[in-house]
Amino acid sequence: MTSHDTPTGLAPSADTPAKKRRKLVVGKGVIIVISSIAVAAFTLYTVIVLDAIFTAA
């Protein structure tokens, strides 16, 4: 990425290249956190369902 390019997903703005990079990194971090929470919730749900199935049998 050259200093004047806008990363994909960011609207053109007057931000400095350093600020654009920071926004890009923060955005990726937010996606990772949200994805991690979703995976944890699905895992918990799966464990509860499997426990219920094996307990009922």
Buried (B, 14 or more C-beta within 10 A) or exposed (E): EEEEEBEEEEEEEEBEBEEBEEBBEEEEEEEEEEEEEEEEEEEEEEEEEEEEEEEEE
